[in-house]
Amino acid sequence: MSVEPVRAGSSDTILVCIRGNSGSGKSSIARELRHRHGRGCALVERDYLRRILLRERDKPGARHPP
């Protein structure tokens, strides 16, 4: 299945948030969605948001997305 690229922020863009307990298959589902939709589908993991975008390191009491 292939999806035509859509400009980010248009009414045709979709944000999918996957949540769940450790080991429940979130990453596997996200990778499969990325594989099926290919280019134009971004996979942004929480650790990437925290470590790169928020410039936080793993330390006790550090900020993290809610």
Backbone as JSON Lines, residues from 0, in Angstrom:
{"i":0,"aa":"M","n":[0.85,-1.17,0.0],"ca":[0.0,0.0,0.0],"c":[0.9,1.24,0.0]}
{"i":1,"aa":"S","n":[0.62,2.18,-0.87],"ca":[1.4,3.4,-0.98],"c":[0.48,4.6,-0.83]}
{"i":2,"aa":"V","n":[0.97,5.61,-0.16],"ca":[0.18,6.82,0.08],"c":[0.88,7.98,-0.6]}
{"i":3,"aa":"E","n":[0.11,8.82,-1.3],"ca":[0.7,10.01,-1.93],"c":[1.2,10.96,-0.86]}
{"i":4,"aa":"P","n":[2.37,11.58,-1.06],"ca":[2.87,12.55,-0.07],"c":[1.91,13.72,0.1]}
{"i":5,"aa":"V","n":[1.8,14.2,1.31],"ca":[0.92,15.32,1.65],"c":[1.76,16.33,2.41]}
{"i":6,"aa":"R","n":[1.52,17.6,2.18],"ca":[2.24,18.64,2.92],"c":[1.87,18.59,4.39]}
{"i":7,"aa":"A","n":[2.87,18.67,5.23],"ca":[2.62,18.71,6.68],"c":[1.8,19.94,7.0]}
{"i":8,"aa":"G","n":[0.82,19.78,7.85],"ca":[-0.02,20.9,8.25],"c":[-1.26,21.06,7.4]}
{"i":9,"aa":"S","n":[-1.37,20.26,6.33],"ca":[-2.59,20.35,5.51],"c":[-3.7,19.55,6.18]}
{"i":10,"aa":"S","n":[-4.91,19.71,5.68],"ca":[-6.04,19.0,6.27],"c":[-5.96,17.49,6.01]}
{"i":11,"aa":"D","n":[-5.04,17.07,5.14],"ca":[-4.9,15.65,4.84],"c":[-3.83,14.95,5.68]}
{"i":12,"aa":"T","n":[-3.11,15.7,6.52],"ca":[-2.09,15.07,7.35],"c":[-2.74,14.4,8.55]}
{"i":13,"aa":"I","n":[-2.09,13.35,9.03],"ca":[-2.62,12.58,10.16],"c":[-1.49,12.38,11.17]}
{"i":14,"aa":"L","n":[-1.81,12.57,12.43],"ca":[-0.87,12.29,13.51],"c":[-1.38,11.06,14.25]}
{"i":15,"aa":"V","n":[-0.54,10.05,14.35],"ca":[-0.89,8.83,15.06],"c":[0.03,8.73,16.27]}
{"i":16,"aa":"C","n":[-0.54,8.67,17.46],"ca":[0.22,8.5,18.69],"c":[-0.04,7.09,19.21]}
{"i":17,"aa":"I","n":[1.03,6.38,19.48],"ca":[0.91,5.01,19.96],"c":[1.44,4.97,21.38]}
{"i":18,"aa":"R","n":[0.6,4.54,22.3],"ca":[0.98,4.47,23.71],"c":[0.73,3.07,24.23]}
{"i":19,"aa":"G","n":[1.43,2.73,25.29],"ca":[1.22,1.43,25.91],"c":[2.35,1.09,26.84]}
{"i":20,"aa":"N","n":[2.19,-0.02,27.52],"ca":[3.21,-0.49,28.46],"c":[4.46,-0.96,27.73]}
{"i":21,"aa":"S","n":[5.55,-1.03,28.46],"ca":[6.8,-1.56,27.91],"c":[6.56,-2.98,27.4]}
{"i":22,"aa":"G","n":[7.09,-3.26,26.22],"ca":[6.97,-4.6,25.67],"c":[5.63,-4.93,25.06]}
{"i":23,"aa":"S","n":[4.77,-3.93,24.89],"ca":[3.43,-4.21,24.35],"c":[3.36,-4.17,22.82]}
{"i":24,"aa":"G","n":[4.48,-3.84,22.16],"ca":[4.51,-3.87,20.7],"c":[4.38,-2.52,20.01]}
{"i":25,"aa":"K","n":[4.52,-1.44,20.76],"ca":[4.39,-0.08,20.18],"c":[5.39,0.14,19.06]}
{"i":26,"aa":"S","n":[6.64,-0.17,19.29],"ca":[7.68,0.04,18.28],"c":[7.45,-0.83,17.06]}
{"i":27,"aa":"S","n":[7.02,-2.05,17.27],"ca":[6.74,-2.95,16.14],"c":[5.61,-2.42,15.28]}
{"i":28,"aa":"I","n":[4.57,-1.92,15.9],"ca":[3.45,-1.35,15.16],"c":[3.9,-0.1,14.41]}
{"i":29,"aa":"A","n":[4.67,0.75,15.07],"ca":[5.15,1.98,14.44],"c":[6.03,1.67,13.24]}
{"i":30,"aa":"R","n":[6.93,0.7,13.38],"ca":[7.8,0.31,12.26],"c":[6.99,-0.25,11.1]}
{"i":31,"aa":"E","n":[5.97,-1.03,11.4],"ca":[5.12,-1.59,10.34],"c":[4.35,-0.5,9.62]}
{"i":32,"aa":"L","n":[3.83,0.48,10.35],"ca":[3.15,1.61,9.7],"c":[4.11,2.35,8.78]}
{"i":33,"aa":"R","n":[5.32,2.57,9.27],"ca":[6.34,3.25,8.47],"c":[6.66,2.45,7.22]}
{"i":34,"aa":"H","n":[6.79,1.14,7.37],"ca":[7.1,0.26,6.24],"c":[5.97,0.3,5.2]}
{"i":35,"aa":"R","n":[4.74,0.24,5.65],"ca":[3.6,0.22,4.73],"c":[3.39,1.54,4.0]}
{"i":36,"aa":"H","n":[3.64,2.64,4.71],"ca":[3.38,3.95,4.11],"c":[4.62,4.58,3.49]}
{"i":37,"aa":"G","n":[5.78,4.07,3.85],"ca":[7.03,4.51,3.23],"c":[7.31,5.99,3.37]}
{"i":38,"aa":"R","n":[7.89,6.54,2.33],"ca":[8.28,7.93,2.32],"c":[7.07,8.82,2.6]}
{"i":39,"aa":"G","n":[7.25,9.82,3.43],"ca":[6.13,10.68,3.8],"c":[5.53,10.32,5.15]}
{"i":40,"aa":"C","n":[6.01,9.23,5.72],"ca":[5.55,8.8,7.04],"c":[6.73,8.93,8.0]}
{"i":41,"aa":"A","n":[6.62,9.81,8.96],"ca":[7.71,10.03,9.92],"c":[7.46,9.24,11.19]}
{"i":42,"aa":"L","n":[8.51,8.63,11.68],"ca":[8.46,7.92,12.95],"c":[9.32,8.71,13.92]}
{"i":43,"aa":"V","n":[8.7,9.33,14.91],"ca":[9.43,10.13,15.89],"c":[9.2,9.5,17.26]}
{"i":44,"aa":"E","n":[10.25,8.95,17.81],"ca":[10.14,8.27,19.09],"c":[10.28,9.26,20.25]}
{"i":45,"aa":"R","n":[9.68,8.91,21.36],"ca":[9.7,9.78,22.54],"c":[11.13,10.1,22.99]}
{"i":46,"aa":"D","n":[12.01,9.1,22.93],"ca":[13.4,9.34,23.33],"c":[14.05,10.37,22.42]}
{"i":47,"aa":"Y","n":[13.72,10.35,21.14],"ca":[14.26,11.36,20.22],"c":[13.77,12.74,20.62]}
{"i":48,"aa":"L","n":[12.48,12.86,20.91],"ca":[11.93,14.15,21.34],"c":[12.65,14.66,22.58]}
{"i":49,"aa":"R","n":[12.81,13.79,23.53],"ca":[13.4,14.19,24.81],"c":[14.89,14.5,24.66]}
{"i":50,"aa":"R","n":[15.63,13.6,24.04],"ca":[17.09,13.75,23.99],"c":[17.55,14.8,22.98]}
{"i":51,"aa":"I","n":[16.94,14.84,21.81],"ca":[17.41,15.71,20.74],"c":[16.68,17.05,20.75]}
{"i":52,"aa":"L","n":[15.37,17.03,20.68],"ca":[14.62,18.29,20.58],"c":[14.61,19.07,21.89]}
{"i":53,"aa":"L","n":[14.44,18.37,23.01],"ca":[14.43,19.04,24.31],"c":[15.82,19.12,24.94]}
{"i":54,"aa":"R","n":[16.8,18.49,24.3],"ca":[18.19,18.48,24.76],"c":[18.33,18.01,26.21]}
{"i":55,"aa":"E","n":[17.56,17.03,26.55],"ca":[17.62,16.45,27.9],"c":[18.42,15.16,27.87]}
{"i":56,"aa":"R","n":[19.12,14.89,28.91],"ca":[19.88,13.66,29.05],"c":[19.23,12.81,30.12]}
{"i":57,"aa":"D","n":[19.55,11.54,30.09],"ca":[19.01,10.63,31.1],"c":[19.63,10.95,32.45]}
{"i":58,"aa":"K","n":[18.84,11.51,33.34],"ca":[19.31,11.8,34.69],"c":[18.1,11.88,35.62]}
{"i":59,"aa":"P","n":[18.28,11.61,36.87],"ca":[17.16,11.66,37.81],"c":[16.54,13.05,37.85]}
{"i":60,"aa":"G","n":[15.22,13.13,37.81],"ca":[14.51,14.39,37.91],"c":[14.49,15.22,36.64]}
{"i":61,"aa":"A","n":[14.97,14.66,35.52],"ca":[15.0,15.42,34.25],"c":[13.58,15.62,33.71]}
{"i":62,"aa":"R","n":[13.41,16.71,32.95],"ca":[12.12,16.94,32.3],"c":[11.88,15.89,31.24]}
{"i":63,"aa":"H","n":[10.6,15.63,30.99],"ca":[10.23,14.71,29.9],"c":[8.82,15.06,29.46]}
{"i":64,"aa":"P","n":[8.47,14.7,28.21],"ca":[7.11,14.99,27.76],"c":[6.11,14.25,28.64]}
{"i":65,"aa":"P","n":[4.97,14.87,28.96],"ca":[3.98,14.19,29.81],"c":[3.39,12.97,29.15]}
